[in-house]
Amino acid sequence: MIGSVIEQKRILATSVPGPRSAELAARKAAAVSAGVGTGLPAYIVRGEGGILVDVDGNQLIDFGSGIAVTTVGNGNPKVVAAVQEQIAKFTHTCFMVTPYEQYVEVAEKLAELTPGDGEKRSALFNSGAEAVENAIKVARHHTGRQAVVAFDHAYHGRTNLTMGLTSKNMPYKHRFGPFAGEIYRVPMAYPYRWPTGPDACADEAFDEFVSLVHAQVGEENCAAVIIEPIQGEGGFIVPAPGFLAKVADYCTDNGILLIADEVQTGFARTGDWFASHHEGVVPDLITTAKGIAGGMPLAAVTGRADVMDSIHVSGLGGTYGGNPVACAAALASMEWMEETDACGRAREVEAIFRPRLETLADKYGVIGDIRGRGAMLAVELVSDLDAKTPDAALTGAVNRYCHGQGLVTLTCGTFGNVFRFLPPLSAPDELLHEGLDILEDAFAEHAG
């Protein structure tokens, strides 16, 4: 019943997915493009905290948060109240036509929370990809340069420009080209897979980065370097310590803007407000979305005031960007994060997950790497620990087992062999442990 509290407990009333979900899947096949896939076709009717309730009455444990979106939990009371209050007042005017205070308040809050103490400005949009597109626009306009440098294993979105920045072909880029030009790719400082080992990774990856930019682009032609402080879809790759700072200094020295894509890492997910904080890096521009608004569509580009203000009037915008209902949700989400010390909670989540994942790694010889920060963690599965051979088949089997047991899990990685964990920060400890119990059963079934 709407308004009732969902017990934070897994319940399997039917198989997962159940018969009503199967009926809806048949309707989807007849009405929705086959290009829109679903990982777990259990159709959801309600959600609260760390639980999703499907049409068959199953209560599923959520370890995905809609891909890092519902960080504050589904049905967060503060967000619900803010949305209800705003939607009863007005739903849309277009900020570029007749503005409203909520947009300004979100921009003020972003200036306060994002890395750096300097004066900042923001522009609001609808999605992470849209934010990235606009950050590139800003960088090119401000610098008068065209080239953009991105990294191996990067994911920045599904629009034409952002597909060009994204590294992985299937399913994101395959047969969708040609893509936007003046995009160059360099190696990521990927400690687990760096040829000479993790200790040399930061220095050697940086040297390769500098060499390739100089030879293939020319520093004077480079508008921006865009990087995820922890890569998302590429496999939750945490760059080798010091690498981000080196890249940031290089950009400053060469008049290149550093864009931190914090769409997935932002808003307390990694144990700090933004992952850039962990490395002491202050990007020139930062893109945010996902966890910003508790499930409502909102995104932002925040950056140095001189950079953001260099754009001519009406050079940035969009019909729905900074929608008032989404802004209300964002303000409520950020307030909840501050009141509950969401960053501290993310670190508590890591303290629960990491020992359990390490136990799995010790017990089964299939986990090559455990990585991530806060409530953004992952394990990389391999068939040979010495050769580090990616094992996408095992990853898929474990994922399917978890789904069948009512645990919503996600995979990722360039090689399809990474399990990622993104639980809501409002999920209680007991629910997290129950989900990890299911994960252990999955490994016992398929990796034992």
C-alpha positions as CSV (number, residue, x, y, z in Angstrom):
1,M,0.0,0.0,0.0
2,I,1.3,3.4,-0.9
3,G,2.6,5.2,2.2
4,S,3.4,2.1,4.1
5,V,6.9,1.3,5.2
6,I,8.6,-1.5,3.3
7,E,10.4,-3.9,5.7
8,Q,14.1,-4.0,4.8
9,K,14.0,-7.7,4.3
10,R,14.3,-10.0,1.2
11,I,11.2,-11.9,0.4
12,L,10.8,-14.5,-2.4
13,A,7.1,-14.9,-3.1
14,T,7.8,-16.4,-6.6
15,S,10.7,-17.2,-8.8
16,V,12.7,-14.1,-9.9
17,P,11.5,-12.9,-12.3
18,G,8.0,-14.1,-11.6
19,P,5.0,-14.7,-13.8
20,R,3.7,-11.2,-13.8
21,S,7.1,-9.9,-14.7
22,A,7.2,-12.4,-17.5
23,E,3.9,-11.0,-18.8
24,L,5.3,-7.5,-18.8
25,A,8.5,-8.7,-20.5
26,A,6.3,-10.0,-23.3
27,R,4.6,-6.7,-23.6
28,K,8.0,-4.9,-23.6
29,A,9.1,-7.1,-26.5
30,A,6.1,-6.1,-28.5
31,A,6.3,-2.3,-27.7
32,V,9.8,-1.3,-26.8
33,S,12.9,-1.3,-29.0
34,A,15.0,-4.4,-28.7
35,G,17.9,-2.1,-28.3
36,V,16.8,-1.2,-24.8
37,G,18.0,-4.1,-22.7
38,T,17.3,-5.0,-19.1
39,G,19.7,-6.8,-16.7
40,L,17.1,-8.3,-14.4
41,P,13.6,-8.2,-15.9
42,A,11.7,-8.1,-12.6
43,Y,9.3,-5.2,-13.0
44,I,9.3,-2.9,-10.0
45,V,6.3,-1.3,-8.4
46,R,7.8,0.1,-5.2
47,G,11.1,0.8,-3.6
48,E,12.4,2.0,-0.2
49,G,15.9,2.1,1.3
50,G,17.7,-1.0,0.0
51,I,14.6,-2.9,-1.1
52,L,12.8,-3.1,-4.4
53,V,9.4,-4.7,-4.6
54,D,8.4,-6.3,-7.9
55,V,4.9,-6.9,-9.4
56,D,5.0,-10.5,-8.1
57,G,5.5,-9.4,-4.5
58,N,9.2,-10.3,-4.4
59,Q,11.3,-8.0,-2.2
60,L,14.7,-7.7,-3.8
61,I,17.9,-6.5,-2.2
62,D,19.3,-3.6,-4.2
63,F,23.1,-3.6,-4.7
64,G,22.9,-1.3,-7.7
65,S,21.0,1.8,-6.7
66,G,19.9,2.2,-10.3
67,I,23.6,2.5,-11.3
68,A,24.6,4.8,-8.4
69,V,21.5,7.0,-8.7
70,T,19.4,6.3,-5.5
71,T,22.3,6.9,-3.2
72,V,19.9,8.2,-0.5
73,G,17.6,5.2,-1.0
74,N,14.4,4.8,-2.9
75,G,11.5,6.6,-1.3
76,N,13.7,8.7,0.9
77,P,11.2,10.7,3.0
78,K,13.0,14.0,2.7
79,V,13.2,13.7,-1.1
80,V,9.6,12.5,-1.4
81,A,8.3,15.5,0.6
82,A,10.4,18.0,-1.4
83,V,9.1,16.6,-4.7
84,Q,5.5,16.6,-3.6
85,E,5.7,20.1,-2.3
86,Q,7.3,21.4,-5.5
87,I,5.2,19.5,-8.0
88,A,2.1,21.0,-6.3
89,K,3.4,24.5,-6.9
90,F,4.7,24.3,-10.5
91,T,6.4,21.6,-12.6
92,H,8.1,23.6,-15.4
93,T,8.7,27.1,-16.8
94,C,12.1,26.6,-18.5
95,F,14.8,28.5,-16.5
96,M,15.8,30.3,-19.7
97,V,12.3,31.8,-20.0
98,T,11.1,32.6,-16.5
99,P,13.7,31.5,-13.8
100,Y,13.1,30.2,-10.3
101,E,15.1,30.1,-7.0
102,Q,15.6,26.3,-6.9
103,Y,18.0,26.3,-9.8
104,V,20.1,29.0,-8.2
105,E,20.1,27.1,-4.8
106,V,21.4,24.0,-6.5
107,A,24.2,26.0,-8.2
108,E,25.1,27.6,-4.8
109,K,25.2,24.2,-3.1
110,L,27.4,22.8,-5.9
111,A,29.8,25.7,-5.5
112,E,30.0,24.9,-1.8
113,L,30.5,21.1,-2.1
114,T,32.7,20.5,-5.1
115,P,36.5,20.5,-4.8
116,G,38.3,23.8,-4.5
117,D,37.7,27.1,-2.7
118,G,37.7,29.4,-5.7
119,E,34.7,31.1,-7.1
120,K,32.6,28.8,-9.2
121,R,29.6,28.7,-11.5
122,S,27.3,25.9,-12.6
123,A,24.9,25.1,-15.4
124,L,22.2,22.4,-15.0
125,F,21.2,19.7,-17.4
126,N,19.3,16.4,-17.5
127,S,21.8,13.5,-17.7
128,G,25.5,12.7,-17.3
129,A,26.1,12.5,-21.0
130,E,24.5,15.9,-21.5
131,A,26.8,17.3,-18.8
132,V,29.9,15.9,-20.4
133,E,28.8,17.3,-23.8
134,N,28.5,20.7,-22.3
135,A,31.7,20.5,-20.4
136,I,33.5,19.8,-23.7
137,K,31.7,22.7,-25.3
138,V,32.8,25.0,-22.5
139,A,36.4,23.8,-22.6
140,R,36.7,24.3,-26.4
141,H,35.0,27.7,-26.3
142,H,37.2,28.9,-23.4
143,T,40.5,27.7,-24.7
144,G,39.9,28.2,-28.4
145,R,41.3,24.7,-28.9
146,Q,39.6,21.6,-30.3
147,A,41.4,18.4,-29.1
148,V,40.1,16.4,-26.2
149,V,42.0,13.6,-24.5
150,A,40.2,10.6,-22.9
151,F,41.5,7.4,-21.4
152,D,41.3,3.7,-22.0
153,H,38.4,2.0,-20.2
154,A,36.6,5.3,-20.0
155,Y,32.8,5.6,-20.1
156,H,31.3,9.1,-20.6
157,G,27.9,8.4,-22.2
158,R,25.9,7.3,-25.2
159,T,25.5,10.4,-27.3
160,N,27.6,10.8,-30.4
161,L,30.3,12.9,-28.8
162,T,30.3,10.9,-25.5
163,M,30.5,7.6,-27.4
164,G,33.6,9.0,-29.0
165,L,35.0,9.5,-25.5
166,T,33.8,6.1,-24.3
167,S,36.3,3.3,-24.8
168,K,34.2,0.2,-24.9
169,N,32.8,-1.0,-28.3
170,M,30.0,-3.4,-27.3
171,P,27.3,-2.5,-26.6
172,Y,27.9,1.2,-26.6
173,K,29.6,2.1,-29.9
174,H,29.1,-0.9,-32.2
175,R,28.0,0.3,-35.7
176,F,26.9,3.7,-34.3
177,G,29.7,5.7,-35.9
178,P,31.2,7.8,-37.2
179,F,31.9,9.7,-34.0
180,A,32.9,13.2,-33.2
181,G,36.4,14.1,-34.2
182,E,39.4,15.6,-32.4
183,I,39.2,12.9,-29.6
184,Y,42.4,11.1,-28.6
185,R,42.9,8.2,-26.3
186,V,45.7,7.5,-23.9
187,P,46.4,4.6,-21.4
188,M,44.8,4.6,-18.0
189,A,46.9,4.0,-14.9
190,Y,45.3,0.6,-14.2
191,P,47.3,-0.9,-11.4
192,Y,46.1,-4.4,-11.7
193,R,46.8,-4.7,-15.4
194,W,49.8,-2.4,-15.7
195,P,52.5,-4.5,-17.5
196,T,55.4,-3.7,-15.1
197,G,53.2,-3.9,-12.0
198,P,51.3,-1.5,-9.8
199,D,54.3,0.2,-8.2
200,A,55.5,1.6,-11.5
201,C,52.0,2.3,-12.8
202,A,51.6,6.0,-11.9
203,D,54.9,7.2,-13.2
204,E,55.0,5.1,-16.4
205,A,51.3,5.8,-17.2
206,F,51.9,9.5,-16.8
207,D,55.0,9.4,-19.0
208,E,53.0,7.6,-21.7
209,F,50.2,10.2,-21.3
210,V,52.6,13.1,-21.8
211,S,54.4,11.5,-24.7
212,L,51.2,10.7,-26.6
213,V,49.6,14.1,-26.0
214,H,52.8,15.8,-27.2
215,A,53.2,13.6,-30.3
216,Q,49.6,13.0,-31.4
217,V,47.9,16.2,-30.3
218,G,50.2,18.9,-29.4
219,E,49.8,20.6,-26.0
220,E,48.8,23.9,-27.7
221,N,45.9,22.2,-29.5
222,C,44.5,20.4,-26.4
223,A,41.4,21.9,-24.9
224,A,40.7,19.4,-22.2
225,V,41.6,16.1,-20.6
226,I,38.6,14.3,-19.3
227,I,38.9,11.5,-16.7
228,E,36.8,9.6,-14.2
229,P,38.6,9.8,-10.8
230,I,37.4,6.2,-10.4
231,Q,36.3,4.7,-13.7
232,G,32.8,3.4,-13.7
233,E,31.6,1.2,-16.5
234,G,35.2,0.5,-17.4
235,G,35.6,-1.6,-14.3
236,F,35.7,0.6,-11.2
237,I,39.4,1.2,-11.9
238,V,41.1,3.3,-9.2
239,P,44.0,5.1,-10.8
240,A,47.4,4.5,-9.3
241,P,48.1,6.9,-6.4
242,G,49.5,10.1,-7.6
243,F,48.5,9.7,-11.2
244,L,45.6,12.1,-11.1
245,A,47.6,14.8,-9.4
246,K,50.3,14.5,-12.0
247,V,47.8,14.9,-14.8
248,A,46.2,17.9,-13.1
249,D,49.6,19.6,-12.7
250,Y,50.4,18.9,-16.4
251,C,47.1,20.4,-17.5
252,T,47.7,23.5,-15.4
253,D,51.2,23.9,-16.8
254,N,49.9,23.7,-20.4
255,G,46.7,25.7,-20.3
256,I,44.6,22.6,-20.7
257,L,41.3,22.2,-18.7
258,L,41.0,19.2,-16.5
259,I,37.4,17.8,-16.6
260,A,36.6,15.3,-13.8
261,D,33.6,13.2,-14.8
262,E,32.1,12.5,-11.3
263,V,28.7,11.4,-12.6
264,Q,29.1,8.0,-10.9
265,T,31.6,8.8,-8.2
266,G,29.9,12.0,-6.9
267,F,27.8,12.8,-3.9
268,A,29.2,10.7,-1.0
269,R,29.5,7.5,-3.0
270,T,33.2,7.0,-2.5
271,G,33.4,8.1,1.2
272,D,33.9,11.8,0.4
273,W,31.7,14.3,-1.4
274,F,33.6,13.7,-4.7
275,A,36.3,11.2,-5.6
276,S,38.6,14.1,-6.6
277,H,38.9,14.9,-2.9
278,H,40.7,11.7,-2.2
279,E,43.6,12.7,-4.5
280,G,43.6,16.4,-3.5
281,V,42.8,17.3,-7.1
282,V,40.8,20.4,-8.0
283,P,39.4,20.0,-11.5
284,D,38.7,23.0,-13.7
285,L,35.3,21.5,-14.6
286,I,33.4,18.7,-12.9
287,T,30.4,16.9,-14.3
288,T,27.8,15.4,-12.0
289,A,24.4,13.6,-12.3
290,K,23.2,10.2,-11.0
291,G,23.3,10.6,-7.2
292,I,22.6,14.3,-7.2
293,A,18.8,14.2,-7.0
294,G,17.6,10.9,-5.4
295,G,16.3,9.4,-8.7
296,M,15.1,12.5,-10.5
297,P,16.8,13.5,-13.7
298,L,19.3,16.2,-13.1
299,A,22.9,16.9,-14.1
300,A,25.4,19.7,-13.8
301,V,28.6,21.2,-15.0
302,T,30.4,23.1,-12.3
303,G,33.7,24.9,-12.8
304,R,36.0,27.9,-12.4
305,A,34.0,31.1,-12.6
306,D,36.3,32.6,-15.3
307,V,35.8,29.5,-17.4
308,M,32.1,29.1,-17.0
309,D,31.5,32.8,-17.4
310,S,33.5,33.0,-20.7
311,I,30.5,31.5,-22.6
312,H,28.3,34.0,-24.4
313,V,24.8,34.5,-23.1
314,S,22.4,31.6,-24.2
315,G,25.4,29.5,-25.2
316,L,24.4,27.0,-22.5
317,G,21.0,25.7,-21.6
318,G,18.1,23.4,-22.6
319,T,14.4,23.1,-22.2
320,Y,14.4,20.8,-19.3
321,G,17.8,21.5,-17.7
322,G,17.4,22.3,-14.0
323,N,13.8,21.3,-13.9
324,P,12.3,22.7,-10.6
325,V,11.0,19.3,-9.4
326,A,14.5,17.8,-10.0
327,C,16.1,20.7,-8.3
328,A,13.9,20.3,-5.2
329,A,14.9,16.6,-5.1
330,A,18.6,17.5,-5.3
331,L,18.4,20.0,-2.5
332,A,16.6,17.5,-0.3
333,S,19.1,14.7,-1.2
334,M,22.2,16.9,-0.4
335,E,20.5,18.0,2.8
336,W,19.9,14.3,3.8
337,M,23.6,13.5,3.0
338,E,24.8,16.3,5.2
339,E,22.5,15.5,8.1
340,T,23.3,11.8,8.1
341,D,27.0,12.0,7.3
342,A,26.5,10.1,4.1
343,C,30.3,10.1,3.5
344,G,30.9,8.4,6.8
345,R,28.2,5.9,6.0
346,A,29.9,5.1,2.6
347,R,33.0,4.3,4.5
348,E,31.0,2.1,6.9
349,V,29.7,0.2,3.8
350,E,33.2,-0.4,2.6
351,A,34.1,-1.7,6.1
352,I,31.3,-4.3,5.8
353,F,32.0,-5.3,2.2
354,R,35.8,-5.4,1.9
355,P,36.5,-8.1,4.5
356,R,33.7,-10.3,3.0
357,L,35.2,-9.8,-0.5
358,E,38.7,-10.6,0.8
359,T,37.4,-13.8,2.4
360,L,35.9,-14.8,-1.0
361,A,39.2,-14.0,-2.7
362,D,41.1,-16.2,-0.2
363,K,38.6,-19.1,-0.6
364,Y,38.3,-19.1,-4.3
365,G,41.1,-18.5,-6.8
366,V,39.0,-16.4,-9.1
367,I,39.2,-12.9,-7.7
368,G,42.2,-11.1,-9.2
369,D,41.5,-7.7,-7.7
370,I,39.3,-6.0,-5.1
371,R,39.1,-2.3,-5.6
372,G,37.1,0.9,-5.2
373,R,36.3,3.3,-2.4
374,G,33.4,3.7,0.0
375,A,30.1,2.3,-1.4
376,M,31.7,2.0,-4.9
377,L,33.5,-1.4,-4.8
378,A,34.2,-4.1,-7.3
379,V,35.9,-7.5,-7.8
380,E,37.6,-8.5,-11.0
381,L,37.1,-12.2,-11.9
382,V,39.8,-14.2,-13.7
383,S,40.2,-17.8,-14.7
384,D,44.0,-17.7,-14.1
385,L,45.4,-15.5,-11.3
386,D,48.9,-15.5,-12.8
387,A,47.8,-14.7,-16.3
388,K,45.0,-12.5,-15.2
389,T,42.7,-14.0,-17.8
390,P,39.3,-12.2,-17.7
391,D,36.5,-14.6,-16.9
392,A,33.3,-13.0,-18.2
393,A,31.5,-16.4,-18.2
394,L,31.9,-16.9,-14.5
395,T,30.9,-13.3,-13.9
396,G,27.7,-13.8,-15.8
397,A,26.9,-17.0,-14.0
398,V,27.4,-15.5,-10.5
399,N,25.3,-12.5,-11.6
400,R,22.4,-14.7,-12.8
401,Y,22.5,-16.7,-9.5
402,C,22.3,-13.5,-7.5
403,H,19.3,-12.3,-9.6
404,G,17.5,-15.6,-9.1
405,Q,18.0,-15.3,-5.3
406,G,16.5,-11.8,-5.2
407,L,19.8,-9.8,-5.2
408,V,20.1,-7.0,-7.7
409,T,23.7,-7.0,-8.9
410,L,25.6,-5.3,-11.7
411,T,28.5,-6.3,-13.9
412,C,30.9,-4.0,-15.8
413,G,34.4,-3.8,-17.2
414,T,35.9,-3.6,-20.6
415,F,36.3,-7.4,-20.6
416,G,32.9,-8.0,-18.9
417,N,34.5,-9.6,-15.9
418,V,33.9,-7.1,-13.1
419,F,31.3,-7.3,-10.4
420,R,30.4,-3.8,-9.1
421,F,28.6,-3.0,-5.8
422,L,26.6,0.3,-5.4
423,P,24.2,-0.2,-2.5
424,P,22.1,2.7,-1.3
425,L,23.6,4.4,1.7
426,S,20.3,4.1,3.5
427,A,20.3,0.2,3.4
428,P,20.7,-1.2,6.9
429,D,23.8,-3.4,7.8
430,E,21.6,-6.5,8.1
431,L,20.4,-6.2,4.5
432,L,24.0,-5.7,3.3
433,H,25.1,-8.8,5.1
434,E,22.2,-10.8,3.7
435,G,23.1,-9.7,0.2
436,L,26.7,-10.7,0.7
437,D,25.6,-14.1,2.0
438,I,23.8,-14.6,-1.4
439,L,27.0,-13.6,-3.2
440,E,29.0,-16.2,-1.2
441,D,26.4,-18.8,-2.1
442,A,26.9,-17.8,-5.8
443,F,30.6,-18.3,-5.6
444,A,30.2,-21.6,-3.8
445,E,27.8,-22.7,-6.7
446,H,29.9,-21.5,-9.6
447,A,33.5,-21.1,-8.4
448,G,33.8,-23.9,-5.9
